[in-house]
Amino acid sequence: MLKDSAIGDIVASVKAVAAGQNYISQMLATYLVNRSRRLATFVQHTPTISDLTPTERRVLREIADHKTSREIAAELFISIRTVERHRLNICNKLDLHGSNALIRFALENKQQLI
């Protein structure tokens, strides 16, 4: 029951509970169903390499080749800060956490980056 419910809903809920039954308002039921659908959609989407931009994939390929941010920056003609930003974006998009997670992911998926 939501606090903004109409008087009729409140009366119906009190009667149902007094009779030992459960009661859920239509508004609350709709909200819960929609929330459940959104969660299911979110859980079904597992981030993949295809979610990365071409530049992020290139940076990931260079990481898989054991290159440092400085080496990647020189090869791509971008600043080290830009490489670090790409690394952070890749970790965020792929939900990678931990100091070695990006390197491990790059090495495990090297064949997909070619």
C-alpha positions as CSV (number, residue, x, y, z in Angstrom):
1,M,0.0,0.0,0.0
2,L,1.4,3.4,-0.9
3,K,0.8,6.5,1.2
4,D,-0.8,8.3,-1.8
5,S,-3.5,5.6,-2.3
6,A,-7.1,6.5,-2.6
7,I,-9.5,6.1,0.3
8,G,-11.2,3.2,-1.4
9,D,-7.8,1.3,-1.7
10,I,-7.1,2.0,2.0
11,V,-10.5,0.6,3.1
12,A,-10.1,-2.4,0.8
13,S,-6.7,-3.1,2.2
14,V,-7.9,-2.9,5.8
15,K,-10.8,-5.3,5.1
16,A,-8.5,-7.8,3.3
17,V,-5.9,-7.8,6.1
18,A,-8.6,-8.0,8.8
19,A,-9.9,-11.1,7.0
20,G,-6.4,-12.7,7.1
21,Q,-5.7,-12.0,3.4
22,N,-2.8,-10.2,1.7
23,Y,-3.4,-7.0,-0.1
24,I,-1.3,-5.1,-2.7
25,S,-2.5,-2.0,-4.4
26,Q,-2.6,-1.8,-8.2
27,M,-0.1,1.0,-8.3
28,L,2.4,-0.9,-6.1
29,A,1.9,-4.1,-8.2
30,T,2.6,-2.2,-11.4
31,Y,5.7,-0.6,-9.9
32,L,7.1,-3.9,-8.7
33,V,6.5,-5.6,-12.0
34,N,8.2,-2.8,-13.9
35,R,11.1,-2.8,-11.5
36,S,11.4,-6.6,-12.0
37,R,11.4,-6.2,-15.8
38,R,14.1,-3.5,-15.7
39,L,16.3,-5.7,-13.4
40,A,15.9,-8.7,-15.7
41,T,16.9,-6.6,-18.7
42,F,19.9,-5.3,-16.9
43,V,21.0,-8.7,-15.7
44,Q,20.7,-10.2,-19.2
45,H,23.1,-7.7,-20.7
46,T,26.6,-8.9,-20.0
47,P,29.2,-6.4,-21.1
48,T,31.4,-7.5,-24.0
49,I,34.2,-6.2,-26.1
50,S,31.6,-5.1,-28.7
51,D,30.5,-2.4,-26.2
52,L,33.9,-0.7,-26.5
53,T,34.7,2.0,-29.0
54,P,37.3,1.3,-31.7
55,T,39.9,3.3,-29.9
56,E,39.2,1.4,-26.6
57,R,39.5,-1.9,-28.4
58,R,42.9,-0.7,-29.9
59,V,44.1,0.3,-26.4
60,L,42.9,-3.1,-25.1
61,R,44.8,-4.9,-27.9
62,E,48.0,-2.9,-27.0
63,I,47.5,-3.9,-23.3
64,A,47.3,-7.5,-24.4
65,D,50.6,-7.0,-26.1
66,H,52.1,-6.0,-22.7
67,K,52.5,-2.4,-23.6
68,T,52.6,0.4,-21.0
69,S,50.4,3.4,-21.1
70,R,53.4,5.5,-22.2
71,E,54.1,3.1,-25.1
72,I,50.4,3.0,-26.1
73,A,50.3,6.8,-26.0
74,A,53.3,7.1,-28.3
75,E,52.0,4.5,-30.7
76,L,48.5,6.1,-30.9
77,F,49.8,9.7,-30.8
78,I,47.7,10.6,-27.8
79,S,48.6,11.7,-24.3
80,I,49.2,9.3,-21.4
81,R,46.2,10.8,-19.6
82,T,44.0,9.9,-22.6
83,V,45.3,6.3,-22.5
84,E,44.6,6.2,-18.7
85,R,41.1,7.6,-19.4
86,H,40.5,4.8,-22.0
87,R,41.7,2.2,-19.5
88,L,39.3,3.5,-17.0
89,N,36.4,3.6,-19.5
90,I,37.2,0.0,-20.5
91,C,37.1,-1.1,-16.9
92,N,33.8,0.7,-16.3
93,K,32.2,-0.7,-19.4
94,L,33.3,-4.3,-18.8
95,D,32.8,-4.1,-15.0
96,L,36.4,-4.9,-14.3
97,H,37.7,-4.3,-10.8
98,G,41.1,-4.8,-9.3
99,S,44.6,-3.8,-10.3
100,N,45.2,-6.7,-12.6
101,A,41.7,-7.3,-13.9
102,L,42.2,-5.3,-17.1
103,I,45.4,-7.0,-18.0
104,R,44.0,-10.4,-17.3
105,F,40.9,-9.6,-19.4
106,A,43.0,-8.4,-22.3
107,L,45.2,-11.5,-22.3
108,E,42.2,-13.9,-22.0
109,N,40.4,-12.1,-24.9
110,K,43.4,-11.3,-27.1
111,Q,42.1,-13.4,-30.0
112,Q,38.9,-11.4,-30.2
113,L,40.9,-8.2,-30.4
114,I,42.7,-9.1,-33.6
